[in-house]
Amino acid sequence: MTHPMQQTTLSGRAPRVVTAGEALIDLVSQADGNFQPCLGGAVFNLSRALARQNVPILYQNPLSSDRFGRQLAQALQDDGVQLARLLAIPQTTSLAVVALNAEGHPDYAFYREGVADRQITAASLNAVCQAQPQLEIACTGCLALDPADAHHYLPWLQTQKDAGKWIVVDVNLRPSVMPDLPKYRAHVLEMAKLADVLKASDEDLAHLQLPGASPMDQAMHLMQLGSAQWMALTLGAEGARLLVRNGADIQVLTAREPAPVKVLDTVGAGDSFLAGLLACSLHHADAQASPSQLKAWASQASKTALQDVLCHALASATLVVMRRGCDPARWDEVRARMRAFPSA
């Protein structure tokens, strides 16, 4: 049996962000027909990317005692991510078979029955958070949006929202592996209603089949289903948008790379975008008040600060797509990219 343990990471700082969701191995198809194993999973990638941007972070899901599980745990700890469950468990590691198309976009098939990272309950997730009262942000998304796990993640998110956390949901969809698409879409919308911050791509919104003639229309609709303060929309080569609720109105900020970017692949781009968004938000909130009042800052942030947050998120994603696989950028790399190539 494992027990949550309170630790400090990143130069002794207690975690400020808690993540819950998958950590798995991507078996990436190669030209010769073989498969290369790569560490992955959207929430795993997000956790590493946050740590590399100097955000003290806690990853909740258990990891396997098998070789892959040990590699996942080592990679997280090498980047400074705290593991809520230090004891490995015997269940095997999740696997995803990945093929990249000509544009470098991945297509997935998942093998996730009885796996280590799904050995959680709402009670175990909440116990971890209760032991860390300084946590400010709770994040989930991607495979944690599977309705088969709704009885774990949905009540956990509700409890954390009631406790005052900033709830972040990455609407990162995998419809090809969900057997009941209507049930999947309905559950994703229920999770999204709890969010203070939503992140989605134009492709994700198309999969949800939301009303609206454009991704922006669909993003507006998704945001207005609940009480989200922010909605981040990624548009590939067209850059990104940040929708910010201001009373009855929604303010829209835009960012786009000033020149075309050579894309090696897009693995981890959305995860790195979200990490950059959250890291820069914490940076601005800390500069505004001590101790940080993140939710209060987010509700009244200046347009200049919001634009900086969006541009930082975009640059975080850009640096990843210029590299092979998910190799998240560090804070200083992102700021250097922004100085050298200011977003339009």
C-alpha positions in Angstrom: 0.0 0.0 0.0 1.3 3.5 -0.8 0.8 6.6 1.2 0.9 10.3 0.2 4.1 11.9 1.4 4.7 15.6 1.8 8.1 16.7 0.4 9.7 19.8 -1.1 11.2 20.1 -4.5 12.8 22.6 -6.8 15.3 24.1 -4.2 13.1 23.2 -1.2 9.9 24.9 -2.4 6.6 23.1 -1.6 4.5 22.2 -4.7 2.1 24.8 -6.0 0.5 22.8 -8.8 -0.9 19.3 -8.6 -1.5 17.2 -11.7 -3.5 14.0 -12.1 -3.6 11.8 -15.3 -1.7 9.4 -17.4 2.0 8.6 -17.6 2.7 6.1 -20.3 5.1 4.8 -23.0 4.6 5.9 -26.6 5.7 3.2 -28.9 6.5 5.3 -32.0 6.4 3.7 -35.4 9.7 3.9 -37.3 10.3 3.8 -41.1 11.9 0.4 -40.7 8.7 -1.1 -39.1 10.1 -1.2 -35.6 8.8 0.8 -32.7 10.8 3.2 -30.5 9.7 3.5 -26.9 9.4 7.1 -25.7 8.3 8.4 -22.3 4.9 10.2 -22.7 1.4 10.9 -21.7 -0.1 14.4 -21.8 -0.2 14.9 -18.0 3.3 13.4 -17.6 4.5 15.8 -20.3 2.7 18.7 -18.6 4.3 17.9 -15.3 7.8 17.8 -16.7 7.2 21.0 -18.6 6.0 22.9 -15.6 9.0 21.8 -13.5 11.4 22.9 -16.3 9.7 26.3 -16.1 10.5 26.5 -12.3 7.0 25.6 -11.1 7.1 23.3 -8.0 4.8 20.5 -8.9 3.2 17.3 -7.5 2.3 14.4 -9.8 -0.4 12.2 -8.2 -0.8 8.9 -10.1 1.1 5.8 -9.1 3.7 4.3 -11.4 4.6 0.7 -12.2 7.5 -1.3 -10.8 8.3 -2.5 -14.3 11.2 -1.1 -16.4 9.0 1.5 -18.1 7.5 2.7 -14.8 11.0 3.1 -13.3 12.0 5.2 -16.3 8.9 7.4 -16.0 9.6 8.0 -12.3 13.2 8.8 -12.9 12.4 11.3 -15.7 9.9 13.1 -13.5 12.3 13.3 -10.6 15.2 14.3 -12.7 13.2 17.4 -13.8 12.2 18.2 -10.2 8.7 16.8 -10.2 7.5 15.5 -6.8 5.8 12.1 -6.8 2.9 11.8 -4.4 3.3 8.0 -4.4 6.9 7.1 -4.1 6.3 3.3 -3.9 5.9 1.6 -7.2 3.0 -0.8 -7.8 2.9 -4.2 -9.6 0.4 -3.2 -12.3 2.0 -2.6 -15.7 2.7 0.7 -17.5 0.2 2.1 -20.0 1.2 1.8 -23.6 0.3 3.9 -26.7 1.2 2.9 -30.2 1.9 6.1 -32.2 2.2 6.7 -35.9 3.2 10.1 -37.2 1.7 11.4 -40.5 3.5 13.5 -43.1 3.0 16.7 -41.1 4.3 15.1 -37.9 0.9 14.8 -36.2 0.5 11.7 -34.1 -2.2 9.1 -34.3 -2.7 6.9 -31.2 -3.9 3.5 -30.1 -3.9 2.9 -26.3 -3.4 -0.2 -24.1 -4.7 0.9 -20.7 -6.7 -1.9 -19.0 -5.6 -2.6 -15.4 -2.5 -0.3 -15.7 -0.6 1.4 -13.0 -1.6 5.1 -13.5 -5.3 4.2 -13.3 -5.0 2.7 -9.8 -6.4 5.8 -8.1 -9.7 6.9 -6.4 -11.2 10.2 -5.7 -10.4 9.6 -2.0 -6.7 9.0 -2.7 -6.4 12.0 -4.9 -8.1 14.2 -2.4 -6.0 12.9 0.5 -2.8 13.9 -1.4 -4.2 17.4 -1.9 -5.3 17.7 1.7 -1.8 17.0 2.9 -0.5 19.9 0.7 -2.7 22.9 1.7 -0.4 25.3 -0.1 -1.4 24.0 -3.5 -2.9 26.6 -5.8 -3.7 24.9 -9.1 -5.2 21.4 -9.9 -4.7 20.2 -13.5 -6.0 17.2 -15.5 -7.0 16.3 -19.0 -6.5 14.0 -21.9 -7.0 10.4 -20.9 -8.3 11.4 -17.5 -11.3 12.6 -19.5 -12.3 9.0 -20.2 -15.8 8.5 -18.8 -14.7 5.1 -17.4 -12.7 7.1 -14.8 -15.4 9.7 -14.2 -16.0 8.4 -10.6 -12.4 9.2 -9.8 -11.5 12.5 -11.4 -14.9 14.3 -11.4 -15.4 14.3 -7.6 -11.7 15.1 -7.1 -12.0 18.2 -9.3 -15.2 19.2 -7.6 -13.6 18.9 -4.1 -10.5 20.9 -5.2 -12.7 23.6 -6.7 -14.7 23.8 -3.5 -11.4 24.1 -1.7 -10.5 27.2 -3.7 -8.0 25.7 -6.2 -7.7 27.2 -9.7 -9.0 24.3 -11.8 -7.4 23.6 -15.1 -8.8 21.2 -17.7 -6.9 20.3 -20.9 -9.6 19.4 -23.4 -7.1 17.2 -25.2 -9.2 14.5 -26.9 -8.6 11.0 -28.1 -11.8 10.0 -29.8 -10.3 7.2 -31.7 -9.9 5.1 -28.6 -13.2 5.9 -26.9 -15.9 3.2 -27.6 -18.9 5.5 -26.9 -18.3 8.9 -28.4 -21.6 10.5 -27.3 -20.9 9.5 -23.7 -17.3 10.7 -24.0 -18.3 14.1 -25.3 -20.9 14.5 -22.6 -18.4 13.7 -19.9 -15.8 16.0 -21.3 -18.3 18.8 -21.1 -19.1 18.0 -17.5 -15.4 18.2 -16.6 -15.1 21.4 -18.6 -17.9 23.0 -16.6 -15.7 22.8 -13.4 -12.7 24.6 -15.0 -11.4 28.0 -14.2 -9.0 27.6 -17.1 -9.7 25.5 -20.3 -7.2 24.7 -23.0 -8.2 23.1 -26.3 -7.0 23.0 -29.9 -9.2 23.6 -32.9 -9.2 19.8 -33.6 -10.3 19.1 -30.1 -13.3 21.4 -30.5 -14.2 19.8 -33.8 -14.3 16.4 -32.1 -16.6 17.8 -29.4 -19.1 18.8 -32.2 -19.9 22.1 -30.5 -22.2 24.7 -32.1 -20.4 27.4 -34.1 -19.1 28.0 -37.6 -15.5 28.5 -36.5 -13.1 27.3 -33.7 -13.5 30.7 -32.0 -17.3 30.3 -32.0 -16.9 26.8 -30.6 -14.5 28.0 -27.9 -16.9 30.8 -26.9 -19.6 28.1 -26.5 -17.4 25.8 -24.5 -16.3 28.6 -22.2 -19.9 29.8 -21.6 -21.1 26.3 -20.5 -19.4 26.9 -17.1 -17.8 29.7 -15.2 -14.2 29.5 -16.7 -12.2 32.7 -16.3 -9.9 31.8 -19.3 -10.1 29.7 -22.4 -6.9 29.1 -24.3 -7.3 28.0 -28.0 -4.4 26.7 -30.0 -4.6 26.9 -33.8 -1.5 25.2 -35.1 0.4 27.5 -37.5 -2.2 30.2 -37.0 -1.0 30.7 -33.4 -3.2 30.9 -30.3 -6.0 32.8 -28.7 -6.7 33.6 -25.1 -10.4 34.3 -24.2 -10.8 36.1 -20.9 -14.1 36.5 -19.1 -14.7 40.1 -18.0 -18.1 40.3 -16.5 -20.6 39.6 -19.2 -18.0 40.2 -21.9 -15.2 38.0 -23.3 -11.9 39.7 -24.2 -9.9 37.9 -26.9 -6.1 38.2 -27.2 -4.1 36.7 -30.1 -0.5 35.6 -30.7 1.2 34.1 -33.7 4.8 33.4 -34.5 6.3 36.2 -36.7 7.6 33.7 -39.3 7.0 30.1 -40.3 8.5 27.5 -37.9 10.2 24.3 -39.0 8.1 21.6 -37.3 9.9 18.3 -36.6 6.8 16.9 -34.8 4.0 18.2 -32.6 4.3 15.7 -29.8 3.9 17.5 -26.5 3.2 20.9 -28.1 -0.2 21.4 -26.3 1.2 20.2 -23.0 4.1 22.6 -23.3 1.7 25.4 -24.3 -0.4 24.8 -21.1 2.7 24.6 -18.9 3.9 28.0 -20.3 0.5 29.5 -19.7 0.4 28.4 -16.1 4.1 29.2 -15.3 3.8 32.7 -16.7 0.6 33.3 -14.8 2.2 32.3 -11.5 5.2 34.5 -12.4 2.9 37.6 -12.8 0.8 36.7 -9.8 3.9 36.5 -7.6 5.1 39.9 -8.9 1.7 41.4 -8.0 1.4 40.2 -4.4 3.2 38.3 -1.7 2.0 35.7 -1.0 0.7 35.0 -4.5 -3.0 35.5 -5.0 -3.3 33.7 -8.3 -7.1 33.6 -8.7 -7.5 37.2 -7.7 -4.7 38.3 -10.1 -6.2 36.3 -13.0 -9.6 38.0 -12.6 -8.1 41.5 -12.9 -4.9 41.0 -14.9 -3.9 43.8 -17.3 -4.1 43.3 -21.0 -0.2 43.6 -21.1 0.2 40.8 -18.6 -2.3 38.6 -20.3 -0.6 39.1 -23.7 2.7 38.2 -22.1 1.1 35.0 -20.7 -0.2 34.0 -24.1 3.0 34.8 -25.9 5.0 32.8 -23.3 2.7 29.8 -23.8 3.0 30.0 -27.6 6.8 30.3 -27.4 6.9 27.3 -25.1 5.0 25.2 -27.7 7.1 26.5 -30.6 10.3 25.4 -29.0 8.9 21.9 -28.6 7.7 21.4 -32.2 11.2 22.4 -33.4 12.6 19.4 -31.5 12.1 15.7 -31.9 9.6 14.3 -29.4 8.5 16.0 -26.2 11.6 17.9 -24.9 10.0 20.8 -22.9 11.8 24.1 -22.8 13.1 25.8 -19.7 11.9 29.3 -18.6 15.0 31.1 -19.7 14.9 29.4 -23.2 11.3 30.6 -23.6 12.0 34.2 -22.6 15.0 34.2 -25.0 12.8 33.0 -27.8 10.3 35.7 -27.1 13.0 38.4 -27.2 14.4 37.1 -30.5 11.1 36.4 -32.2 8.4 38.6 -30.7 4.9 37.2 -31.5 2.7 39.1 -33.9 
